[in-house]
Amino acid sequence: MLNSQREGTVAQWAPVFMAHTEGWVLLATSDKRIVGYFSFFALNERAYRKAETGALLDSEVTIEATIPLDTPGVYKAYFVLLAALPEFPRAGARLLDAFFDQLEALARRGVLFEEMLANAYTPDGKRICKGFGMEKVCDRRDFGEVYRLRLNPWPESLCFKRWTQLKALYEAKIIRV
């Protein structure tokens, strides 16, 4: 069950969202009803290590735990949420397109991600993670499962025609280790 310790509070999230506007998108109807959104943030090394062991609570994603994406470089991201109301069946696909559009805009500025983590709480979340070729890293200590997507090299699971420019940017710019 989600609670304020697991998912955070408005007071904790508001500064993170305001400082990192490139990491989230709201999808709304013409009458301004929010029907879906996603959010992801680059984490510092300490927070990222905690996330990949299943110990990071979303309430711990604070300004101090995040890294601004204003400088070209290679980062590690934590995908917090992708959610859409079920009565809007196309909202999920639009959010995914917006997410990859945002990754492409960041890549054009030289901001790349080596890998991303996500914590899947629901069967739909697990399905989405697996559908994108994410590998299960571990069970969360309290609730959910942690998944990872490595973007170096670009994963075959993301080789879709509409994301060929993003793939090309990653292949041209990412630091090979």
OpenMM code with the backbone's topology and positions (N, CA, C; nanometers):
from openmm import Vec3, app, unit

residues = "MET LEU ASN SER GLN ARG GLU GLY THR VAL ALA GLN TRP ALA PRO VAL PHE MET ALA HIS THR GLU GLY TRP VAL LEU LEU ALA THR SER ASP LYS ARG ILE VAL GLY TYR PHE SER PHE PHE ALA LEU ASN GLU ARG ALA TYR ARG LYS ALA GLU THR GLY ALA LEU LEU ASP SER GLU VAL THR ILE GLU ALA THR ILE PRO LEU ASP THR PRO GLY VAL TYR LYS ALA TYR PHE VAL LEU LEU ALA ALA LEU PRO GLU PHE PRO ARG ALA GLY ALA ARG LEU LEU ASP ALA PHE PHE ASP GLN LEU GLU ALA LEU ALA ARG ARG GLY VAL LEU PHE GLU GLU MET LEU ALA ASN ALA TYR THR PRO ASP GLY LYS ARG ILE CYS LYS GLY PHE GLY MET GLU LYS VAL CYS ASP ARG ARG ASP PHE GLY GLU VAL TYR ARG LEU ARG LEU ASN PRO TRP PRO GLU SER LEU CYS PHE LYS ARG TRP THR GLN LEU LYS ALA LEU TYR GLU ALA LYS ILE ILE ARG VAL".split()
positions = [
    Vec3(0.0826, -0.1178, 0.0000),
    Vec3(0.0000, 0.0000, 0.0000),
    Vec3(0.0878, 0.1251, 0.0000),
    Vec3(0.0506, 0.2214, -0.0820),
    Vec3(0.1254, 0.3459, -0.0863),
    Vec3(0.0873, 0.4339, 0.0322),
    Vec3(0.1864, 0.5033, 0.0862),
    Vec3(0.1638, 0.5993, 0.1938),
    Vec3(0.2633, 0.7133, 0.1764),
    Vec3(0.2568, 0.8144, 0.2615),
    Vec3(0.3426, 0.9319, 0.2428),
    Vec3(0.4903, 0.8986, 0.2560),
    Vec3(0.5263, 0.7986, 0.3347),
    Vec3(0.6669, 0.7609, 0.3454),
    Vec3(0.7147, 0.6967, 0.2148),
    Vec3(0.6314, 0.6139, 0.1552),
    Vec3(0.6691, 0.5467, 0.0308),
    Vec3(0.6637, 0.6399, -0.0891),
    Vec3(0.5592, 0.7204, -0.1003),
    Vec3(0.5420, 0.8008, -0.2210),
    Vec3(0.5790, 0.9480, -0.2051),
    Vec3(0.5993, 0.9944, -0.0838),
    Vec3(0.6362, 1.1334, -0.0622),
    Vec3(0.5159, 1.2208, -0.0370),
    Vec3(0.5444, 1.3504, -0.0222),
    Vec3(0.4406, 1.4484, 0.0075),
    Vec3(0.4521, 1.5645, -0.0913),
    Vec3(0.3501, 1.6455, -0.0955),
    Vec3(0.3522, 1.7638, -0.1812),
    Vec3(0.4688, 1.8542, -0.1402),
    Vec3(0.4884, 1.8718, -0.0104),
    Vec3(0.5970, 1.9585, 0.0385),
    Vec3(0.7345, 1.9073, -0.0042),
    Vec3(0.7513, 1.7779, -0.0122),
    Vec3(0.8793, 1.7192, -0.0535),
    Vec3(0.8946, 1.7232, -0.2048),
    Vec3(0.7874, 1.6918, -0.2790),
    Vec3(0.7963, 1.6832, -0.4257),
    Vec3(0.7955, 1.8188, -0.4954),
    Vec3(0.7216, 1.9155, -0.4446),
    Vec3(0.7086, 2.0445, -0.5139),
    Vec3(0.8432, 2.1072, -0.5491),
    Vec3(0.9385, 2.1163, -0.4556),
    Vec3(1.0680, 2.1755, -0.4927),
    Vec3(1.1429, 2.0940, -0.5992),
    Vec3(1.1290, 1.9631, -0.5953),
    Vec3(1.1964, 1.8775, -0.6942),
    Vec3(1.1366, 1.9028, -0.8327),
    Vec3(1.0047, 1.9046, -0.8417),
    Vec3(0.9384, 1.9291, -0.9702),
    Vec3(0.9703, 2.0691, -1.0228),
    Vec3(0.9717, 2.1681, -0.9347),
    Vec3(0.9983, 2.3060, -0.9785),
    Vec3(1.1437, 2.3226, -1.0239),
    Vec3(1.2357, 2.2532, -0.9613),
    Vec3(1.3778, 2.2655, -0.9970),
    Vec3(1.4143, 2.1833, -1.1195),
    Vec3(1.3370, 2.0817, -1.1510),
    Vec3(1.3710, 1.9889, -1.2595),
    Vec3(1.2544, 1.9761, -1.3571),
    Vec3(1.2187, 2.0839, -1.4204),
    Vec3(1.1019, 2.0848, -1.5084),
    Vec3(1.1182, 1.9950, -1.6305),
    Vec3(1.2410, 1.9604, -1.6663),
    Vec3(1.2629, 1.8727, -1.7819),
    Vec3(1.2320, 1.7267, -1.7511),
    Vec3(1.2008, 1.6953, -1.6270),
    Vec3(1.1807, 1.5564, -1.5883),
    Vec3(1.0366, 1.5131, -1.5708),
    Vec3(0.9428, 1.5959, -1.6137),
    Vec3(0.8042, 1.5539, -1.5965),
    Vec3(0.7132, 1.6200, -1.6990),
    Vec3(0.6025, 1.5530, -1.7253),
    Vec3(0.5017, 1.6016, -1.8182),
    Vec3(0.3647, 1.5653, -1.7622),
    Vec3(0.2735, 1.6606, -1.7719),
    Vec3(0.1326, 1.6365, -1.7404),
    Vec3(0.0563, 1.6275, -1.8708),
    Vec3(-0.0355, 1.5343, -1.8798),
    Vec3(-0.1240, 1.5218, -1.9948),
    Vec3(-0.2634, 1.5613, -1.9465),
    Vec3(-0.3211, 1.6613, -2.0128),
    Vec3(-0.4506, 1.7136, -1.9677),
    Vec3(-0.5483, 1.7244, -2.0837),
    Vec3(-0.6751, 1.7246, -2.0485),
    Vec3(-0.7808, 1.7449, -2.1475),
    Vec3(-0.7969, 1.8953, -2.1727),
    Vec3(-0.8784, 1.9304, -2.2702),
    Vec3(-0.8992, 2.0721, -2.3020),
    Vec3(-0.9627, 2.1486, -2.1858),
    Vec3(-1.0330, 2.0769, -2.0973),
    Vec3(-1.0912, 2.1449, -1.9805),
    Vec3(-0.9987, 2.1377, -1.8586),
    Vec3(-0.8706, 2.1101, -1.8841),
    Vec3(-0.7633, 2.1125, -1.7832),
    Vec3(-0.7723, 2.0011, -1.6796),
    Vec3(-0.8346, 1.8918, -1.7138),
    Vec3(-0.8376, 1.7746, -1.6263),
    Vec3(-0.7114, 1.6940, -1.6518),
    Vec3(-0.6332, 1.6686, -1.5486),
    Vec3(-0.5112, 1.5891, -1.5639),
    Vec3(-0.5497, 1.4426, -1.5786),
    Vec3(-0.5048, 1.3816, -1.6892),
    Vec3(-0.5403, 1.2419, -1.7160),
    Vec3(-0.4190, 1.1502, -1.7130),
    Vec3(-0.2998, 1.2072, -1.6994),
    Vec3(-0.1799, 1.1253, -1.6895),
    Vec3(-0.0570, 1.2110, -1.6709),
    Vec3(0.0484, 1.1475, -1.6250),
    Vec3(0.1762, 1.2171, -1.6151),
    Vec3(0.2892, 1.1175, -1.5977),
    Vec3(0.4098, 1.1657, -1.6232),
    Vec3(0.5293, 1.0886, -1.5912),
    Vec3(0.6278, 1.1799, -1.5225),
    Vec3(0.7206, 1.1190, -1.4496),
    Vec3(0.8292, 1.1955, -1.3888),
    Vec3(0.9519, 1.1064, -1.3745),
    Vec3(1.0666, 1.1674, -1.4026),
    Vec3(1.1949, 1.1020, -1.3811),
    Vec3(1.2953, 1.2089, -1.3416),
    Vec3(1.3972, 1.1686, -1.2668),
    Vec3(1.4966, 1.2629, -1.2199),
    Vec3(1.6328, 1.1947, -1.2156),
    Vec3(1.7371, 1.2711, -1.2427),
    Vec3(1.8732, 1.2205, -1.2268),
    Vec3(1.9042, 1.2223, -1.0774),
    Vec3(1.9547, 1.1109, -1.0295),
    Vec3(1.9883, 1.1007, -0.8866),
    Vec3(2.1388, 1.1079, -0.8670),
    Vec3(2.1786, 1.1588, -0.7510),
    Vec3(2.3207, 1.1533, -0.7170),
    Vec3(2.3595, 1.0088, -0.6884),
    Vec3(2.4874, 0.9842, -0.6803),
    Vec3(2.5377, 0.8462, -0.6675),
    Vec3(2.4821, 0.7754, -0.5439),
    Vec3(2.4775, 0.8437, -0.4319),
    Vec3(2.4304, 0.7811, -0.3083),
    Vec3(2.2840, 0.7387, -0.3208),
    Vec3(2.1995, 0.8280, -0.3700),
    Vec3(2.0573, 0.7970, -0.3845),
    Vec3(2.0356, 0.6877, -0.4886),
    Vec3(2.1133, 0.6929, -0.5973),
    Vec3(2.0977, 0.5926, -0.7023),
    Vec3(2.1343, 0.4536, -0.6496),
    Vec3(2.2444, 0.4448, -0.5757),
    Vec3(2.2839, 0.3148, -0.5186),
    Vec3(2.1759, 0.2621, -0.4248),
    Vec3(2.1187, 0.3507, -0.3491),
    Vec3(2.0104, 0.3108, -0.2586),
    Vec3(1.8894, 0.2622, -0.3386),
    Vec3(1.8590, 0.3314, -0.4487),
    Vec3(1.7453, 0.2920, -0.5332),
    Vec3(1.7679, 0.1550, -0.5954),
    Vec3(1.8891, 0.1280, -0.6431),
    Vec3(1.9107, 0.0006, -0.7112),
    Vec3(1.9184, -0.1184, -0.6165),
    Vec3(1.9263, -0.0935, -0.4873),
    Vec3(1.9204, -0.2028, -0.3903),
    Vec3(1.7807, -0.2181, -0.3307),
    Vec3(1.6870, -0.1350, -0.3783),
    Vec3(1.5502, -0.1442, -0.3300),
    Vec3(1.5267, -0.0741, -0.1987),
    Vec3(1.6188, 0.0124, -0.1570),
    Vec3(1.6068, 0.0776, -0.0271),
    Vec3(1.5597, 0.2225, -0.0337),
    Vec3(1.5568, 0.2828, -0.1522),
    Vec3(1.5166, 0.4231, -0.1634),
    Vec3(1.3651, 0.4356, -0.1619),
    Vec3(1.3156, 0.5169, -0.0743),
    Vec3(1.1735, 0.5505, -0.0727),
    Vec3(1.1549, 0.6745, -0.1589),
    Vec3(1.0422, 0.6850, -0.2277),
    Vec3(1.0193, 0.8031, -0.3102),
    Vec3(1.0193, 0.9304, -0.2261),
    Vec3(0.9886, 0.9204, -0.0990),
    Vec3(0.9932, 1.0371, -0.0104),
    Vec3(1.1362, 1.0878, 0.0083),
    Vec3(1.2351, 1.0081, -0.0300),
    Vec3(1.3761, 1.0481, -0.0191),
    Vec3(1.4282, 1.1150, -0.1469),
    Vec3(1.3453, 1.1243, -0.2491),
    Vec3(1.3855, 1.1938, -0.3713),
    Vec3(1.3620, 1.3424, -0.3461),
    Vec3(1.4675, 1.4098, -0.3046),
    Vec3(1.4631, 1.5501, -0.2664),
    Vec3(1.5591, 1.6290, -0.3548),
    Vec3(1.5607, 1.7584, -0.3378),
    Vec3(1.6564, 1.8428, -0.4098),
    Vec3(1.7986, 1.7936, -0.3846),
    Vec3(1.8297, 1.7566, -0.2611),
    Vec3(1.9645, 1.7115, -0.2266),
    Vec3(2.0012, 1.5791, -0.2939),
    Vec3(1.9027, 1.4973, -0.3250),
    Vec3(1.9279, 1.3661, -0.3858),
    Vec3(1.9284, 1.3698, -0.5376),
    Vec3(1.8888, 1.4836, -0.5958),
    Vec3(1.8788, 1.4940, -0.7416),
    Vec3(1.9896, 1.5814, -0.7981),
    Vec3(2.0111, 1.5657, -0.9285),
    Vec3(2.1153, 1.6406, -0.9987),
    Vec3(2.0482, 1.7200, -1.1109),
    Vec3(2.0788, 1.8503, -1.1208),
    Vec3(2.0225, 1.9284, -1.2313),
    Vec3(2.0745, 1.8778, -1.3659),
    Vec3(1.9905, 1.8851, -1.4668),
    Vec3(2.0289, 1.8401, -1.6006),
    Vec3(2.0619, 1.9591, -1.6903),
    Vec3(2.1287, 2.0574, -1.6331),
    Vec3(2.1627, 2.1779, -1.7085),
    Vec3(2.3025, 2.1754, -1.7685),
    Vec3(2.3769, 2.0688, -1.7441),
    Vec3(2.5122, 2.0547, -1.7970),
    Vec3(2.5210, 1.9266, -1.8787),
    Vec3(2.5774, 1.9326, -1.9998),
    Vec3(2.5950, 1.8092, -2.0762),
    Vec3(2.6733, 1.7065, -1.9947),
    Vec3(2.6322, 1.5829, -2.0083),
    Vec3(2.6984, 1.4745, -1.9357),
    Vec3(2.6162, 1.3482, -1.9430),
    Vec3(2.6655, 1.2463, -1.8764),
    Vec3(2.5971, 1.1170, -1.8716),
    Vec3(2.5511, 1.0954, -1.7281),
    Vec3(2.4219, 1.0716, -1.7130),
    Vec3(2.3596, 1.0635, -1.5819),
    Vec3(2.2922, 0.9277, -1.5624),
    Vec3(2.2473, 0.9062, -1.4390),
    Vec3(2.1656, 0.7894, -1.4065),
    Vec3(2.0333, 0.8428, -1.3536),
    Vec3(1.9242, 0.7875, -1.4048),
    Vec3(1.7925, 0.8417, -1.3723),
    Vec3(1.7070, 0.7411, -1.2963),
    Vec3(1.6171, 0.7967, -1.2220),
    Vec3(1.5170, 0.7205, -1.1494),
    Vec3(1.3817, 0.7622, -1.2048),
    Vec3(1.3134, 0.6688, -1.2665),
    Vec3(1.1814, 0.6930, -1.3243),
    Vec3(1.0809, 0.6733, -1.2123),
    Vec3(1.0199, 0.7821, -1.1696),
    Vec3(0.9309, 0.7763, -1.0539),
    Vec3(0.7943, 0.7213, -1.0904),
    Vec3(0.7348, 0.7743, -1.1974),
    Vec3(0.5974, 0.7343, -1.2243),
    Vec3(0.5582, 0.7600, -1.3682),
    Vec3(0.4788, 0.6698, -1.4215),
    Vec3(0.4061, 0.6897, -1.5463),
    Vec3(0.2668, 0.6388, -1.5165),
    Vec3(0.1691, 0.7275, -1.5227),
    Vec3(0.0329, 0.6883, -1.4885),
    Vec3(-0.0668, 0.7617, -1.5762),
    Vec3(-0.1733, 0.6912, -1.6116),
    Vec3(-0.2813, 0.7506, -1.6905),
    Vec3(-0.4132, 0.6935, -1.6426),
    Vec3(-0.5155, 0.7759, -1.6491),
    Vec3(-0.6484, 0.7291, -1.6112),
    Vec3(-0.6967, 0.6251, -1.7126),
    Vec3(-0.7547, 0.5151, -1.6662),
    Vec3(-0.7951, 0.4084, -1.7575),
    Vec3(-0.9025, 0.4493, -1.8579),
    Vec3(-0.9815, 0.5509, -1.8270),
    Vec3(-1.0853, 0.5926, -1.9215),
    Vec3(-1.0290, 0.6732, -2.0387),
    Vec3(-0.8972, 0.6915, -2.0419),
    Vec3(-0.8296, 0.7584, -2.1531),
    Vec3(-0.7258, 0.6616, -2.2113),
    Vec3(-0.7710, 0.5660, -2.2934),
    Vec3(-0.6834, 0.4569, -2.3381),
    Vec3(-0.5615, 0.5015, -2.4188),
    Vec3(-0.5657, 0.6157, -2.4845),
    Vec3(-0.4505, 0.6603, -2.5634),
    Vec3(-0.3523, 0.7426, -2.4819),
    Vec3(-0.3873, 0.7727, -2.3582),
    Vec3(-0.3022, 0.8579, -2.2753),
    Vec3(-0.1661, 0.7934, -2.2498),
    Vec3(-0.1627, 0.6634, -2.2239),
    Vec3(-0.0357, 0.5955, -2.1975),
    Vec3(0.0606, 0.6062, -2.3142),
    Vec3(0.0115, 0.5840, -2.4359),
    Vec3(0.0973, 0.5939, -2.5543),
    Vec3(0.1458, 0.7371, -2.5742),
    Vec3(0.0601, 0.8335, -2.5492),
    Vec3(0.1010, 0.9744, -2.5624),
    Vec3(0.2077, 1.0107, -2.4596),
    Vec3(0.1935, 0.9577, -2.3388),
    Vec3(0.2942, 0.9838, -2.2359),
    Vec3(0.4285, 0.9225, -2.2737),
    Vec3(0.4249, 0.8014, -2.3271),
    Vec3(0.5511, 0.7380, -2.3691),
    Vec3(0.6169, 0.8177, -2.4809),
    Vec3(0.5386, 0.8628, -2.5768),
    Vec3(0.5947, 0.9463, -2.6836),
    Vec3(0.6540, 1.0747, -2.6254),
    Vec3(0.5830, 1.1363, -2.5315),
    Vec3(0.6336, 1.2589, -2.4693),
    Vec3(0.7629, 1.2316, -2.3920),
    Vec3(0.7693, 1.1167, -2.3266),
    Vec3(0.8907, 1.0798, -2.2535),
    Vec3(1.0090, 1.0679, -2.3495),
    Vec3(0.9911, 0.9959, -2.4591),
    Vec3(1.1023, 0.9793, -2.5528),
    Vec3(1.1336, 1.1092, -2.6266),
    Vec3(1.0329, 1.1930, -2.6497),
    Vec3(1.0592, 1.3259, -2.7051),
    Vec3(1.1467, 1.4062, -2.6089),
    Vec3(1.1182, 1.3947, -2.4796),
    Vec3(1.1975, 1.4669, -2.3797),
    Vec3(1.3404, 1.4124, -2.3746),
    Vec3(1.3555, 1.2797, -2.3818),
    Vec3(1.4907, 1.2221, -2.3858),
    Vec3(1.5672, 1.2729, -2.5070),
    Vec3(1.4977, 1.2847, -2.6198),
    Vec3(1.5627, 1.3337, -2.7409),
    Vec3(1.6031, 1.4806, -2.7256),
    Vec3(1.5163, 1.5628, -2.6691),
    Vec3(1.5498, 1.7044, -2.6478),
    Vec3(1.6704, 1.7170, -2.5549),
    Vec3(1.6744, 1.6359, -2.4508),
    Vec3(1.7898, 1.6376, -2.3597),
    Vec3(1.9158, 1.5903, -2.4311),
    Vec3(1.9044, 1.4855, -2.5115),
    Vec3(2.0208, 1.4321, -2.5834),
    Vec3(2.0765, 1.5356, -2.6806),
    Vec3(1.9905, 1.6128, -2.7426),
    Vec3(2.0366, 1.7189, -2.8337),
    Vec3(2.1189, 1.8241, -2.7585),
    Vec3(2.0933, 1.8390, -2.6288),
    Vec3(2.1714, 1.9305, -2.5448),
    Vec3(2.2929, 1.8614, -2.4830),
    Vec3(2.3141, 1.7335, -2.5164),
    Vec3(2.4272, 1.6606, -2.4618),
    Vec3(2.4005, 1.5959, -2.3272),
    Vec3(2.2739, 1.5918, -2.2854),
    Vec3(2.2343, 1.5287, -2.1599),
    Vec3(2.1847, 1.3882, -2.1925),
    Vec3(2.2610, 1.2897, -2.1475),
    Vec3(2.2306, 1.1495, -2.1770),
    Vec3(2.2182, 1.0704, -2.0478),
    Vec3(2.1594, 0.9540, -2.0599),
    Vec3(2.1449, 0.8666, -1.9445),
    Vec3(2.2109, 0.7328, -1.9745),
    Vec3(2.2980, 0.6929, -1.8848),
    Vec3(2.3624, 0.5622, -1.8961),
    Vec3(2.2614, 0.4521, -1.8684),
    Vec3(2.1776, 0.4763, -1.7677),
    Vec3(2.0749, 0.3796, -1.7314),
    Vec3(1.9659, 0.4491, -1.6516),
    Vec3(1.8532, 0.3771, -1.6401),
    Vec3(1.7390, 0.4267, -1.5640),
    Vec3(1.6866, 0.3145, -1.4759),
    Vec3(1.6422, 0.3520, -1.3587),
    Vec3(1.5757, 0.2590, -1.2681),
    Vec3(1.4297, 0.2980, -1.2567),
    Vec3(1.3463, 0.1996, -1.2303),
    Vec3(1.2047, 0.2245, -1.2026),
    Vec3(1.1606, 0.1290, -1.0941),
    Vec3(1.0714, 0.1745, -1.0099),
    Vec3(1.0119, 0.0890, -0.9090),
    Vec3(0.8689, 0.0608, -0.9524),
    Vec3(0.8405, -0.0641, -0.9834),
    Vec3(0.7073, -0.1033, -1.0285),
    Vec3(0.6273, -0.1546, -0.9088),
    Vec3(0.5160, -0.0866, -0.8840),
    Vec3(0.4287, -0.1242, -0.7728),
    Vec3(0.3125, -0.2115, -0.8172),
    Vec3(0.2699, -0.1959, -0.9404),
    Vec3(0.1471, -0.2601, -0.9863),
    Vec3(0.1772, -0.3610, -1.0980),
    Vec3(0.0835, -0.4505, -1.1267),
    Vec3(0.1017, -0.5399, -1.2412),
    Vec3(0.1227, -0.4634, -1.3718),
    Vec3(0.0501, -0.3519, -1.3918),
    Vec3(0.0702, -0.2701, -1.5124),
    Vec3(0.2108, -0.2116, -1.5157),
    Vec3(0.2597, -0.1643, -1.4014),
    Vec3(0.3949, -0.1100, -1.3946),
    Vec3(0.4988, -0.2144, -1.4303),
    Vec3(0.4819, -0.3339, -1.3798),
    Vec3(0.5755, -0.4442, -1.4105),
    Vec3(0.5687, -0.4794, -1.5591),
    Vec3(0.4484, -0.4793, -1.6156),
    Vec3(0.4309, -0.5098, -1.7576),
    Vec3(0.5001, -0.4055, -1.8439),
    Vec3(0.4837, -0.2786, -1.8085),
    Vec3(0.5479, -0.1713, -1.8842),
    Vec3(0.6997, -0.1847, -1.8767),
    Vec3(0.7523, -0.2069, -1.7584),
    Vec3(0.8976, -0.2228, -1.7418),
    Vec3(0.9493, -0.3384, -1.8280),
    Vec3(0.8846, -0.4512, -1.8196),
    Vec3(0.9277, -0.5675, -1.8979),
    Vec3(0.9124, -0.5422, -2.0476),
    Vec3(0.8057, -0.4714, -2.0864),
    Vec3(0.7817, -0.4416, -2.2264),
    Vec3(0.8900, -0.3552, -2.2881),
    Vec3(0.9557, -0.2748, -2.2074),
    Vec3(1.0649, -0.1920, -2.2566),
    Vec3(1.2003, -0.2593, -2.2399),
    Vec3(1.1966, -0.3861, -2.2048),
    Vec3(1.3218, -0.4603, -2.1943),
    Vec3(1.3982, -0.4333, -2.0665),
    Vec3(1.3306, -0.3798, -1.9666),
    Vec3(1.3973, -0.3559, -1.8392),
    Vec3(1.4175, -0.4891, -1.7683),
    Vec3(1.5288, -0.4991, -1.7008),
    Vec3(1.5573, -0.6213, -1.6248),
    Vec3(1.5248, -0.5987, -1.4778),
    Vec3(1.4685, -0.7003, -1.4157),
    Vec3(1.4398, -0.6889, -1.2727),
    Vec3(1.5718, -0.6933, -1.1977),
    Vec3(1.5921, -0.5960, -1.1101),
    Vec3(1.7144, -0.5880, -1.0309),
    Vec3(1.6942, -0.6560, -0.8961),
    Vec3(1.5828, -0.6232, -0.8311),
    Vec3(1.5566, -0.6804, -0.6989),
    Vec3(1.4140, -0.6471, -0.6569),
    Vec3(1.3709, -0.7107, -0.5510),
    Vec3(1.2460, -0.6722, -0.4861),
    Vec3(1.2764, -0.5529, -0.3972),
    Vec3(1.1812, -0.4607, -0.3903),
    Vec3(1.1963, -0.3509, -0.2960),
    Vec3(1.1909, -0.4078, -0.1557),
    Vec3(1.2574, -0.3459, -0.0634),
    Vec3(1.2559, -0.3937, 0.0747),
    Vec3(1.1180, -0.3861, 0.1364),
    Vec3(1.0377, -0.2902, 0.0884),
    Vec3(0.9063, -0.2747, 0.1498),
    Vec3(0.7902, -0.3033, 0.0549),
    Vec3(0.8064, -0.2671, -0.0754),
    Vec3(0.6902, -0.2760, -0.1626),
    Vec3(0.7349, -0.2527, -0.3059),
    Vec3(0.7041, -0.3443, -0.3954),
    Vec3(0.7357, -0.3264, -0.5364),
    Vec3(0.8597, -0.4011, -0.5812),
    Vec3(0.8947, -0.3800, -0.7084),
    Vec3(1.0122, -0.4420, -0.7693),
    Vec3(1.0915, -0.3345, -0.8433),
    Vec3(1.2241, -0.3417, -0.8351),
    Vec3(1.3106, -0.2456, -0.9019),
    Vec3(1.3539, -0.3034, -1.0364),
    Vec3(1.3417, -0.2219, -1.1424),
    Vec3(1.3811, -0.2608, -1.2778),
    Vec3(1.4853, -0.1618, -1.3299),
    Vec3(1.5736, -0.2112, -1.4184),
    Vec3(1.6782, -0.1277, -1.4776),
    Vec3(1.6739, -0.1383, -1.6292),
    Vec3(1.6990, -0.0248, -1.6927),
    Vec3(1.7156, -0.0200, -1.8373),
    Vec3(1.8490, 0.0471, -1.8654),
    Vec3(1.9408, -0.0270, -1.9227),
    Vec3(2.0705, 0.0289, -1.9610),
    Vec3(2.0564, 0.0895, -2.1005),
    Vec3(2.1072, 0.2109, -2.1161),
    Vec3(2.0972, 0.2804, -2.2438),
    Vec3(2.2321, 0.2885, -2.3142),
    Vec3(2.3280, 0.2155, -2.2658),
    Vec3(2.4621, 0.2127, -2.3228),
    Vec3(2.5104, 0.0677, -2.3282),
    Vec3(2.5036, 0.0030, -2.4444),
    Vec3(2.4581, 0.0512, -2.5742),
    Vec3(2.3047, 0.0603, -2.5782),
    Vec3(2.2547, 0.1296, -2.6829),
    Vec3(2.1112, 0.1470, -2.6983),
    Vec3(2.0436, 0.0108, -2.7065),
    Vec3(1.9419, -0.0134, -2.6257),
    Vec3(1.8784, -0.1463, -2.6222),
    Vec3(1.7944, -0.1777, -2.7455),
    Vec3(1.8030, -0.3001, -2.7885),
    Vec3(1.7219, -0.3457, -2.9023),
    Vec3(1.5729, -0.3288, -2.8758),
    Vec3(1.5329, -0.3396, -2.7498),
    Vec3(1.3910, -0.3265, -2.7163),
    Vec3(1.3364, -0.1874, -2.7465),
    Vec3(1.4244, -0.0883, -2.7690),
    Vec3(1.3809, 0.0482, -2.7997),
    Vec3(1.4100, 0.0885, -2.9436),
    Vec3(1.4342, -0.0085, -3.0294),
    Vec3(1.4635, 0.0217, -3.1697),
    Vec3(1.3329, 0.0314, -3.2486),
    Vec3(1.2602, 0.1386, -3.2255),
    Vec3(1.1374, 0.1661, -3.2974),
    Vec3(1.1618, 0.2808, -3.3932),
    Vec3(1.0945, 0.2786, -3.5063),
    Vec3(1.1153, 0.3797, -3.6095),
    Vec3(1.1018, 0.5222, -3.5561),
    Vec3(1.0033, 0.5447, -3.4694),
    Vec3(0.9809, 0.6812, -3.4233),
    Vec3(1.0902, 0.7321, -3.3303),
    Vec3(1.1783, 0.6435, -3.2832),
    Vec3(1.2850, 0.6861, -3.1933),
    Vec3(1.4235, 0.6702, -3.2560),
    Vec3(1.4303, 0.6674, -3.3887),
    Vec3(1.5600, 0.6479, -3.4545),
    Vec3(1.6539, 0.7655, -3.4314),
    Vec3(1.6018, 0.8879, -3.4261),
    Vec3(1.6876, 1.0041, -3.3998),
    Vec3(1.7473, 0.9973, -3.2596),
    Vec3(1.6668, 0.9564, -3.1635),
    Vec3(1.7152, 0.9428, -3.0265),
    Vec3(1.8250, 0.8375, -3.0197),
    Vec3(1.8019, 0.7255, -3.0837),
    Vec3(1.9034, 0.6196, -3.0872),
    Vec3(2.0326, 0.6720, -3.1498),
    Vec3(2.0217, 0.7450, -3.2600),
    Vec3(2.1401, 0.7989, -3.3276),
    Vec3(2.2150, 0.8965, -3.2373),
    Vec3(2.1433, 0.9802, -3.1648),
    Vec3(2.2076, 1.0732, -3.0724),
    Vec3(2.2833, 0.9982, -2.9634),
    Vec3(2.2227, 0.8957, -2.9094),
    Vec3(2.2888, 0.8177, -2.8055),
    Vec3(2.4117, 0.7459, -2.8608),
    Vec3(2.3982, 0.6875, -2.9768),
    Vec3(2.5113, 0.6148, -3.0341),
    Vec3(2.6260, 0.7082, -3.0709),
    Vec3(2.5955, 0.8333, -3.1046),
    Vec3(2.6990, 0.9283, -3.1436),
    Vec3(2.7668, 0.9937, -3.0241),
    Vec3(2.6940, 1.0064, -2.9133),
    Vec3(2.7455, 1.0886, -2.8024),
    Vec3(2.7794, 1.0152, -2.6751),
    Vec3(2.7189, 0.9036, -2.6492),
    Vec3(2.7389, 0.8421, -2.5180),
    Vec3(2.8817, 0.7917, -2.5027),
    Vec3(2.9316, 0.8054, -2.3828),
    Vec3(3.0680, 0.7613, -2.3535),
    Vec3(3.0691, 0.6099, -2.3451),
    Vec3(3.1527, 0.5488, -2.4217),
    Vec3(3.1635, 0.4019, -2.4188),
    Vec3(3.2568, 0.3620, -2.3068),
    Vec3(3.2101, 0.2675, -2.2248),
    Vec3(3.2921, 0.2193, -2.1136),
    Vec3(3.3358, 0.0777, -2.1397),
] * unit.nanometer
topology = app.Topology()
chain = topology.addChain("A")
for resn in residues:
    res = topology.addResidue(resn, chain)
    for name in ("N", "CA", "C"):
        topology.addAtom(name, app.Element.getBySymbol(name[0]), res)
